[in-house]
Amino acid sequence: MRTTVTLEKDVERMLRDAMHRSRKSFKQTLNDAVRAGLGGKTLKTKARRFVVEARSMGLRAGIDPAGFNRLADDLDVEAFMEKQARTGRP
């Protein structure tokens, strides 16, 4: 059945969020929501398992990845010291 419905802004936002989460079309998401609401059932979506895909950093032999953190810390200290020197604070 084809019909025209005026949705309030908060309902539209909830519907679009549900579309995004479920990766379903507007029509399917709306039908699922109406079925769940009128049927007294909760809308169940199966969450996809999050998987981290590790990749090689491609560093040359002898380069310590922890050294990057030390470098970032050193750069932060230098920037702080330069700022302090410009403002005249000890």
BELRAWO-V898256 format. One line per field, one symbol per residue. psi: psi as a letter, one per 40 degrees, with the letter a starting at -180 (. if undefined). burial: # if it has 9 or more other ideal C-beta (glycine too) atoms within 8 Angstrom, else .. A space follows every 50 residues. Layout:
psi->???
burial->???
This chain:
psi->hhihhhiidddddddddddddefiidddddddddddddeeiihhhhhihh hhhiiiefiihehhddddddddddddddddddddddeei.
burial->...........#..#..##..#......##.##.##.............. .................................#......
